[in-house]
Amino acid sequence: MPDRPNVLLICTDQQRRDTMACYGNDWVQSPNVNALADESYVFENCYVTVAVCSPARASLLTGLYPHTAGVIKNSVPLPEDSPTIAELAPEEYTTAKFGKWHLGNDLVQQHGFDEWVATEDEHESNPTHTRREHRFRHSAYFDFLRSHGYRPHRHTDDGFAFSQQQRSMLPEEHTMATFLGENVADFIRCNTDSPWLMCAMFFEPHPPYNGPFNDMYDPAEVPTSPLFLRQPDSNTPLWHRRRAEHHLVDGVSDRFRVSDEMSPSLDVGAESRPLETEDDWRALRARYFGLVTLMDKGVGKILNALDETGQADRTVVVFTSDHGDGLGDRGMLGTKRAFYEEIAGVPLLMRVPWMSRSQKRLAGSIGQVDIVPTLLELMGVDGTDMPDHLQGQSRVGVLDGTAELCGDVFMQWYGHSPTVPLGNDDIERMSNVSWRSVVTGDRWKLNLSPGDQCELYDLNADPFEMINRFADPDCQDRVRDMTARIRIWQQAVDDNLTLPSV
């Protein structure tokens, strides 16, 4: 083991677990991530702390649950007193964050990162994100696109920005995935003599479901699960039933583009249509997988730079995502703020070269809150030096075979009004209801809410979570036991939600 190994943390946005070969997908073209998985520890069941961008990213970077980190919804800056892994890393490390931040003041270097490359400008029109003196700044990606002759369309409070839809129409060489991959690769090439920590935060495969590889996958051939376009029944939360009705009955567009014309000068806001047929939904899924391939190409640039500079053998590589996407499963799209496997379950790879260079699968469940303490220990921070405020635990023992991954994983949703429109008043009203969830070591999941239909699923016998057994008389002792586990966890992390009586 190197005294101070490099750490490369790659996080994608809205990537389902089942987009990768190591999780059963043998047809999406993702050769670089697949090659990484072939040399990594593959955690079979990794969960976010909450399936929403900002809170999930706060946990990923701090090792804290969202309510402790101070970020329980989007459009909330990460508080100064919530230290990131960059602030906790040993002094010898050069620390960098390139790509999406989404934790306030996206354009401003902060929270212990020595180098900072911003890629998004839209968030800067939110007054909670930008100080007045920073309001005319632009991201490095904005400047990159301007240098190639592109003109931003979106008018914000403080100027102009390239909208997500406009960016989605760029050719491959000018996409954010390519820009990020090349910039992270340059960082690696320029830092060969001292240890570094790099957080490379990809935007893809986040909507809009549009990109240069729209036609890579035939919609008619894209596999689906039994959940595809299946509306939830009356034994599931009202919140999710209303969302499915919104997408399947009301016929929303949700930024699904009909035009394949990739012109960045097009007024992209004008061309969309409802998702009216199964073919429409399949086309959307096909485009999503095209974005996965686009992201993979960017990751390939980064991994190649590790090999070219001879740093692969002393670099820990972690690959994960901030949450998944419904893509029509249960009749829902996007579907953040839910605990279903396709939403809250994400990929997690860890390549630790001196421990193994072959794929090793790890059963059991792990939460992303454990990633920071695990990486700190790999960086040489252990024992009494490990920060005692962290709410996750190091899993190095699981990697080296001295411990097992057999505990519970907890998730949360602090109900609140949405920061962006979710579809209609019914959906937004139900989003104010809080939830807590536990996945036990024996693979049962309990989702509890004081204001909606609770859920219990046997993930062993029912991996698609289609049979809610919360009211099953044979499961009442299990419900009580799992509820007690959540309450004990709540006491440990100072979570004060009152759970329903069971």
C-alpha positions as CSV (number, residue, x, y, z in Angstrom):
1,M,0.0,0.0,0.0
2,P,1.4,3.4,-0.9
3,D,1.9,5.8,2.0
4,R,-0.4,8.4,0.4
5,P,-2.3,6.9,-2.5
6,N,-4.2,9.1,-4.9
7,V,-7.9,9.1,-4.7
8,L,-10.2,9.5,-7.8
9,L,-13.9,9.8,-6.9
10,I,-16.1,9.7,-10.0
11,C,-19.8,10.6,-9.5
12,T,-22.4,10.5,-12.3
13,D,-25.8,12.0,-12.1
14,Q,-29.0,10.0,-12.2
15,Q,-27.4,6.7,-13.3
16,R,-29.3,3.5,-12.5
17,R,-27.4,0.5,-11.3
18,D,-28.7,-1.7,-14.1
19,T,-26.9,0.4,-16.8
20,M,-23.6,-1.5,-16.2
21,A,-22.3,-5.0,-17.1
22,C,-21.4,-5.9,-13.6
23,Y,-25.0,-5.4,-12.6
24,G,-26.4,-7.5,-15.4
25,N,-26.5,-5.1,-18.4
26,D,-24.6,-6.8,-21.2
27,W,-25.7,-4.6,-24.1
28,V,-25.0,-0.9,-23.2
29,Q,-21.7,0.2,-24.7
30,S,-19.7,1.2,-21.6
31,P,-16.3,-0.3,-22.2
32,N,-14.3,2.0,-19.9
33,V,-16.5,1.6,-16.8
34,N,-16.8,-2.1,-17.5
35,A,-13.0,-2.4,-17.6
36,L,-12.9,-0.5,-14.3
37,A,-15.4,-2.9,-12.8
38,D,-13.3,-5.9,-13.9
39,E,-10.6,-4.7,-11.6
40,S,-12.8,-3.4,-8.7
41,Y,-14.7,-4.4,-5.7
42,V,-18.3,-4.3,-6.9
43,F,-20.8,-3.5,-4.1
44,E,-23.9,-5.3,-5.2
45,N,-26.3,-3.1,-3.2
46,C,-25.3,0.5,-2.6
47,Y,-27.9,3.1,-1.6
48,V,-27.9,6.9,-1.5
49,T,-29.0,8.6,1.7
50,V,-31.8,10.4,-0.2
51,A,-32.6,10.2,-3.9
52,V,-32.2,14.0,-4.6
53,C,-29.1,15.6,-6.1
54,S,-27.9,18.1,-3.5
55,P,-28.6,16.1,-0.3
56,A,-27.1,12.9,-1.9
57,R,-24.0,14.8,-2.9
58,A,-23.7,16.4,0.5
59,S,-23.6,12.9,2.1
60,L,-21.2,11.6,-0.5
61,L,-18.7,14.4,0.2
62,T,-19.1,14.8,3.9
63,G,-19.9,11.3,5.4
64,L,-23.0,12.8,7.0
65,Y,-26.7,12.2,6.6
66,P,-28.4,15.1,4.8
67,H,-30.1,16.6,8.0
68,T,-26.7,16.7,9.8
69,A,-24.8,18.1,6.8
70,G,-27.5,20.8,6.6
71,V,-28.7,20.0,3.0
72,I,-32.1,18.3,3.0
73,K,-33.2,19.6,-0.4
74,N,-31.9,21.1,-3.6
75,S,-30.9,24.8,-3.9
76,V,-29.3,24.7,-0.4
77,P,-25.6,25.6,0.0
78,L,-23.5,23.2,2.0
79,P,-22.8,25.0,5.3
80,E,-19.3,26.1,6.1
81,D,-19.3,23.9,9.2
82,S,-20.0,20.7,7.3
83,P,-16.4,19.7,6.2
84,T,-15.9,17.8,2.9
85,I,-13.4,15.0,2.3
86,A,-11.1,17.7,0.8
87,E,-11.1,19.5,4.2
88,L,-10.5,16.2,6.0
89,A,-7.8,14.9,3.8
90,P,-4.1,14.9,5.0
91,E,-2.2,18.1,4.3
92,E,0.0,16.5,1.7
93,Y,-2.9,16.1,-0.7
94,T,-3.7,18.4,-3.6
95,T,-7.5,18.4,-3.7
96,A,-9.7,19.2,-6.7
97,K,-13.4,19.3,-7.6
98,F,-14.1,19.3,-11.4
99,G,-17.7,19.3,-12.7
100,K,-21.1,19.5,-11.1
101,W,-21.3,20.9,-7.5
102,H,-24.9,21.7,-6.9
103,L,-24.2,22.6,-3.2
104,G,-24.2,26.4,-3.5
105,N,-22.0,28.9,-5.2
106,D,-21.1,26.5,-8.0
107,L,-18.6,28.9,-9.6
108,V,-16.6,29.7,-6.4
109,Q,-13.8,27.5,-5.1
110,Q,-14.7,26.4,-1.6
111,H,-14.7,23.7,1.1
112,G,-11.0,22.8,1.0
113,F,-10.6,22.2,-2.7
114,D,-7.3,23.6,-4.0
115,E,-8.4,23.4,-7.7
116,W,-11.9,24.0,-9.0
117,V,-13.4,23.7,-12.5
118,A,-17.1,24.6,-12.7
119,T,-19.3,23.3,-15.5
120,E,-22.8,24.7,-14.7
121,D,-24.1,28.3,-14.6
122,E,-27.9,27.9,-14.3
123,H,-27.9,27.6,-10.5
124,E,-26.2,30.9,-10.2
125,S,-29.5,32.8,-10.8
126,N,-30.6,31.5,-7.4
127,P,-29.9,34.1,-4.8
128,T,-29.1,31.4,-2.2
129,H,-26.2,30.2,-4.4
130,T,-24.2,33.3,-5.3
131,R,-22.9,36.3,-3.5
132,R,-23.4,39.6,-5.1
133,E,-19.8,40.1,-6.0
134,H,-19.8,36.7,-7.8
135,R,-22.9,37.3,-9.9
136,F,-21.1,38.0,-13.2
137,R,-18.8,35.0,-13.1
138,H,-19.1,32.1,-15.5
139,S,-18.1,28.5,-15.4
140,A,-15.0,27.2,-17.2
141,Y,-17.4,25.2,-19.5
142,F,-19.3,28.4,-20.4
143,D,-16.0,30.0,-21.5
144,F,-15.1,26.8,-23.4
145,L,-18.4,26.9,-25.3
146,R,-18.1,30.6,-26.0
147,S,-14.6,30.0,-27.4
148,H,-16.1,27.6,-29.9
149,G,-18.6,30.1,-31.1
150,Y,-21.7,29.1,-29.2
151,R,-24.2,31.7,-28.0
152,P,-26.0,31.1,-24.7
153,H,-29.8,31.3,-24.9
154,R,-31.0,31.3,-21.3
155,H,-31.3,34.7,-19.7
156,T,-30.8,34.6,-15.9
157,D,-31.0,37.3,-13.3
158,D,-27.3,38.0,-13.7
159,G,-26.7,37.5,-17.4
160,F,-26.8,34.5,-19.8
161,A,-26.3,30.8,-19.4
162,F,-26.2,27.7,-21.6
163,S,-29.4,25.8,-20.6
164,Q,-29.4,22.1,-20.1
165,Q,-31.5,21.6,-23.2
166,Q,-29.1,23.7,-25.3
167,R,-26.1,21.8,-24.0
168,S,-27.8,18.5,-24.9
169,M,-27.7,19.4,-28.6
170,L,-24.0,19.8,-28.9
171,P,-21.7,17.4,-30.8
172,E,-19.7,14.9,-28.8
173,E,-16.5,16.9,-28.8
174,H,-18.2,19.9,-27.1
175,T,-20.3,18.0,-24.6
176,M,-19.8,18.5,-20.9
177,A,-18.7,14.8,-20.6
178,T,-15.9,15.4,-23.0
179,F,-14.9,18.7,-21.5
180,L,-14.8,17.2,-18.0
181,G,-12.9,14.1,-19.0
182,E,-10.2,16.1,-20.8
183,N,-9.8,18.5,-17.9
184,V,-9.6,15.8,-15.3
185,A,-7.1,14.0,-17.5
186,D,-5.0,17.2,-17.7
187,F,-5.0,17.5,-13.9
188,I,-3.7,13.9,-13.6
189,R,-0.9,14.6,-16.1
190,C,0.1,17.7,-14.2
191,N,0.1,16.1,-10.7
192,T,2.5,13.1,-10.8
193,D,4.9,13.9,-7.9
194,S,2.6,14.3,-4.9
195,P,-0.7,12.7,-3.7
196,W,-4.0,14.1,-4.9
197,L,-7.7,13.8,-4.3
198,M,-9.9,14.4,-7.4
199,C,-13.7,14.6,-7.3
200,A,-14.9,14.3,-10.9
201,M,-18.6,15.0,-11.0
202,F,-20.3,14.1,-14.3
203,F,-23.7,15.6,-15.4
204,E,-24.7,12.6,-17.6
205,P,-27.0,10.7,-17.8
206,H,-29.2,13.5,-16.3
207,P,-32.1,14.8,-18.4
208,P,-32.8,16.2,-20.9
209,Y,-32.8,12.8,-22.5
210,N,-31.0,14.0,-25.5
211,G,-27.4,13.9,-26.8
212,P,-25.1,13.0,-29.7
213,F,-25.8,9.3,-29.3
214,N,-29.6,9.5,-29.6
215,D,-29.6,6.8,-32.4
216,M,-27.0,4.4,-30.9
217,Y,-29.7,2.1,-29.4
218,D,-32.8,0.9,-31.2
219,P,-35.8,1.7,-29.0
220,A,-37.6,-1.4,-30.0
221,E,-34.6,-3.5,-28.8
222,V,-34.1,-1.8,-25.4
223,P,-34.9,-4.3,-22.7
224,T,-37.5,-3.4,-20.1
225,S,-38.5,-4.9,-16.7
226,P,-41.9,-6.0,-15.5
227,L,-42.2,-2.5,-14.0
228,F,-42.2,-0.8,-17.3
229,L,-45.3,1.5,-17.7
230,R,-47.0,-0.5,-14.9
231,Q,-49.0,1.9,-12.7
232,P,-48.7,1.4,-9.0
233,D,-51.7,-0.3,-7.4
234,S,-53.8,1.0,-4.4
235,N,-51.5,-0.6,-1.9
236,T,-48.6,1.8,-2.7
237,P,-48.1,5.4,-1.6
238,L,-50.5,8.0,-3.0
239,W,-47.5,10.1,-3.8
240,H,-46.2,7.6,-6.4
241,R,-49.7,6.8,-7.7
242,R,-50.2,10.5,-8.4
243,R,-46.8,10.8,-10.2
244,A,-47.6,7.8,-12.4
245,E,-51.0,9.3,-13.3
246,H,-49.2,12.5,-14.2
247,H,-46.8,10.8,-16.6
248,L,-49.1,8.1,-18.0
249,V,-52.5,9.7,-18.1
250,D,-51.8,13.4,-18.3
251,G,-49.1,12.9,-21.0
252,V,-46.3,15.2,-19.9
253,S,-43.3,15.9,-22.1
254,D,-40.6,16.3,-19.4
255,R,-38.1,17.6,-21.9
256,F,-38.4,14.6,-24.3
257,R,-37.3,15.9,-27.6
258,V,-38.8,14.8,-30.9
259,S,-36.3,16.5,-33.2
260,D,-33.0,14.8,-33.8
261,E,-31.5,18.0,-35.3
262,M,-28.4,18.8,-33.3
263,S,-28.2,22.5,-33.9
264,P,-27.0,24.5,-30.9
265,S,-28.6,27.6,-32.4
266,L,-32.1,26.1,-32.3
267,D,-34.6,27.4,-29.8
268,V,-34.8,24.1,-28.0
269,G,-37.6,25.0,-25.6
270,A,-40.2,24.9,-28.4
271,E,-39.8,21.3,-29.5
272,S,-41.2,18.7,-27.2
273,R,-44.3,16.5,-27.1
274,P,-46.2,14.3,-24.6
275,L,-45.0,10.8,-24.0
276,E,-48.2,9.3,-25.4
277,T,-47.2,5.8,-26.6
278,E,-44.9,2.9,-25.5
279,D,-42.7,3.8,-28.5
280,D,-42.2,7.3,-27.1
281,W,-41.1,5.9,-23.7
282,R,-38.8,3.4,-25.4
283,A,-37.2,6.2,-27.4
284,L,-36.6,8.1,-24.2
285,R,-35.0,5.1,-22.6
286,A,-32.8,4.6,-25.6
287,R,-31.6,8.2,-25.4
288,Y,-30.8,7.8,-21.7
289,F,-28.6,4.9,-22.5
290,G,-26.9,7.0,-25.2
291,L,-26.0,9.4,-22.4
292,V,-24.5,6.6,-20.4
293,T,-22.2,5.8,-23.3
294,L,-21.3,9.5,-23.6
295,M,-20.4,9.6,-19.9
296,D,-18.3,6.4,-20.4
297,K,-16.2,8.0,-23.1
298,G,-15.4,10.9,-20.7
299,V,-14.4,8.4,-18.0
300,G,-12.2,6.7,-20.5
301,K,-10.1,9.8,-20.9
302,I,-9.6,9.9,-17.2
303,L,-8.6,6.3,-16.8
304,N,-6.3,6.5,-19.8
305,A,-4.5,9.4,-18.1
306,L,-3.9,7.3,-15.0
307,D,-2.3,4.6,-17.2
308,E,-0.3,7.0,-19.3
309,T,1.3,8.7,-16.2
310,G,2.0,5.4,-14.4
311,Q,-0.3,6.3,-11.5
312,A,-2.9,3.6,-11.9
313,D,-1.2,1.3,-9.4
314,R,-1.2,3.9,-6.6
315,T,-4.7,5.4,-7.2
316,V,-7.9,4.4,-5.5
317,V,-10.8,4.8,-8.0
318,V,-14.4,5.0,-6.8
319,F,-17.3,5.1,-9.2
320,T,-20.9,5.9,-8.1
321,S,-23.9,8.1,-8.8
322,D,-26.2,10.4,-6.8
323,H,-29.4,8.5,-7.6
324,G,-31.2,6.6,-10.3
325,D,-34.1,7.3,-12.7
326,G,-37.5,5.7,-13.2
327,L,-37.4,5.8,-17.0
328,G,-41.1,4.7,-17.1
329,D,-40.8,2.0,-14.5
330,R,-43.9,2.2,-12.3
331,G,-45.1,4.7,-14.9
332,M,-42.8,7.4,-13.5
333,L,-40.0,9.5,-14.9
334,G,-37.1,10.9,-12.9
335,T,-38.8,9.7,-9.8
336,K,-36.4,11.3,-7.3
337,R,-37.4,11.2,-3.6
338,A,-38.3,7.5,-3.7
339,F,-36.7,4.4,-2.1
340,Y,-37.3,1.9,-4.9
341,E,-34.2,0.0,-6.2
342,E,-34.2,1.8,-9.6
343,I,-34.1,5.2,-7.8
344,A,-32.2,4.8,-4.5
345,G,-29.9,2.0,-5.6
346,V,-26.8,3.1,-7.4
347,P,-23.6,1.5,-8.7
348,L,-20.5,1.5,-6.4
349,L,-17.1,0.3,-7.6
350,M,-13.9,0.6,-5.7
351,R,-10.6,-0.2,-7.4
352,V,-7.8,-0.5,-4.8
353,P,-4.9,-1.9,-6.8
354,W,-2.7,-3.1,-4.0
355,M,-5.6,-5.2,-2.6
356,S,-6.9,-6.7,-5.9
357,R,-6.8,-6.2,-9.6
358,S,-9.6,-8.6,-10.3
359,Q,-13.4,-8.2,-9.8
360,K,-14.6,-9.1,-6.4
361,R,-18.3,-8.9,-5.7
362,L,-19.5,-7.8,-2.2
363,A,-22.9,-8.9,-1.1
364,G,-24.9,-7.2,1.6
365,S,-25.8,-3.5,1.6
366,I,-23.8,-0.3,1.9
367,G,-24.8,3.4,2.2
368,Q,-22.9,6.2,0.5
369,V,-22.4,7.8,3.9
370,D,-19.6,5.2,4.4
371,I,-17.5,6.3,1.4
372,V,-15.8,9.3,3.1
373,P,-14.5,7.3,6.1
374,T,-13.4,4.4,3.8
375,L,-11.4,6.8,1.6
376,L,-9.9,8.6,4.5
377,E,-8.6,5.3,5.9
378,L,-7.2,4.4,2.5
379,M,-5.5,7.8,2.5
380,G,-3.8,6.9,5.8
381,V,-6.2,8.5,8.3
382,D,-7.2,5.9,10.8
383,G,-7.6,5.1,14.5
384,T,-7.7,8.2,16.7
385,D,-7.0,10.4,13.7
386,M,-10.3,9.5,12.0
387,P,-12.8,12.4,12.5
388,D,-15.3,11.5,15.2
389,H,-18.2,13.5,13.7
390,L,-18.6,11.2,10.7
391,Q,-21.9,9.2,10.6
392,G,-20.7,6.5,8.3
393,Q,-18.0,3.9,8.9
394,S,-14.9,2.8,7.1
395,R,-15.4,-0.4,5.0
396,V,-11.7,-1.1,4.5
397,G,-12.1,-4.3,6.6
398,V,-14.7,-5.5,4.1
399,L,-12.3,-4.9,1.3
400,D,-9.4,-6.7,2.9
401,G,-11.6,-9.6,4.1
402,T,-11.4,-9.0,7.8
403,A,-15.1,-7.9,8.1
404,E,-18.4,-8.6,6.5
405,L,-21.0,-6.3,5.0
406,C,-24.0,-7.4,7.0
407,G,-25.5,-4.3,8.6
408,D,-28.5,-2.1,7.9
409,V,-28.6,0.9,5.5
410,F,-30.8,3.9,6.3
411,M,-32.4,6.5,4.0
412,Q,-34.5,9.6,4.5
413,W,-36.7,12.1,2.9
414,Y,-37.5,15.3,4.7
415,G,-40.8,16.4,3.3
416,H,-40.9,19.9,1.9
417,S,-42.2,21.9,-0.9
418,P,-40.3,21.2,-4.1
419,T,-37.6,23.6,-5.4
420,V,-38.8,22.9,-9.0
421,P,-42.3,22.0,-10.3
422,L,-43.0,18.3,-10.0
423,G,-46.1,18.1,-12.2
424,N,-49.2,19.2,-10.4
425,D,-50.6,20.3,-7.0
426,D,-51.3,16.7,-5.8
427,I,-47.7,15.6,-6.3
428,E,-46.3,18.7,-4.7
429,R,-48.6,18.5,-1.8
430,M,-47.6,14.8,-1.1
431,S,-43.9,15.8,-1.4
432,N,-44.3,17.6,1.9
433,V,-44.8,14.2,3.7
434,S,-41.6,12.8,5.3
435,W,-40.3,9.3,5.0
436,R,-37.6,7.0,6.5
437,S,-36.4,3.7,5.1
438,V,-34.2,0.8,6.2
439,V,-32.7,-2.0,4.2
440,T,-31.7,-4.8,6.5
441,G,-28.8,-7.2,6.2
442,D,-31.1,-10.0,5.2
443,R,-32.5,-7.9,2.3
444,W,-35.9,-6.6,3.5
445,K,-36.8,-3.0,2.9
446,L,-39.2,-1.0,5.1
447,N,-40.4,2.5,4.0
448,L,-42.2,4.4,6.8
449,S,-44.2,7.6,6.6
450,P,-46.6,9.3,9.1
451,G,-48.8,10.6,6.2
452,D,-48.9,8.0,3.4
453,Q,-49.1,4.2,2.7
454,C,-46.1,2.5,4.3
455,E,-44.3,-0.3,2.4
456,L,-42.5,-3.5,3.2
457,Y,-40.7,-5.5,0.5
458,D,-38.8,-8.8,0.5
459,L,-36.0,-8.0,-1.9
460,N,-34.9,-11.6,-2.0
461,A,-38.2,-13.0,-3.3
462,D,-39.5,-9.7,-4.9
463,P,-36.6,-7.8,-6.4
464,F,-38.8,-5.5,-8.4
465,E,-40.8,-4.5,-5.2
466,M,-44.2,-5.3,-6.6
467,I,-45.8,-6.9,-3.5
468,N,-46.2,-4.6,-0.5
469,R,-46.3,-6.8,2.6
470,F,-46.6,-4.1,5.1
471,A,-50.1,-5.2,6.2
472,D,-49.4,-8.9,5.9
473,P,-50.2,-10.5,9.3
474,D,-47.2,-12.9,8.8
475,C,-44.9,-9.8,8.6
476,Q,-46.0,-7.8,11.6
477,D,-43.1,-8.9,13.9
478,R,-40.7,-8.0,11.1
479,V,-42.3,-4.6,10.7
480,R,-42.0,-3.9,14.4
481,D,-38.3,-5.1,14.4
482,M,-37.4,-3.0,11.4
483,T,-39.2,0.1,12.8
484,A,-37.2,-0.3,16.0
485,R,-34.0,-0.3,13.9
486,I,-35.0,3.0,12.3
487,R,-35.8,4.5,15.8
488,I,-32.4,3.4,17.2
489,W,-30.7,4.9,14.1
490,Q,-32.7,8.1,14.6
491,Q,-31.4,8.5,18.1
492,A,-27.9,7.9,17.0
493,V,-28.0,10.6,14.3
494,D,-30.3,13.0,16.1
495,D,-33.2,12.6,13.6
496,N,-36.4,13.7,15.2
497,L,-39.1,12.6,12.8
498,T,-42.0,10.9,14.6
499,L,-42.7,7.6,12.9
500,P,-46.1,6.0,12.7
501,S,-47.2,3.5,15.3
502,V,-46.9,-0.1,14.1
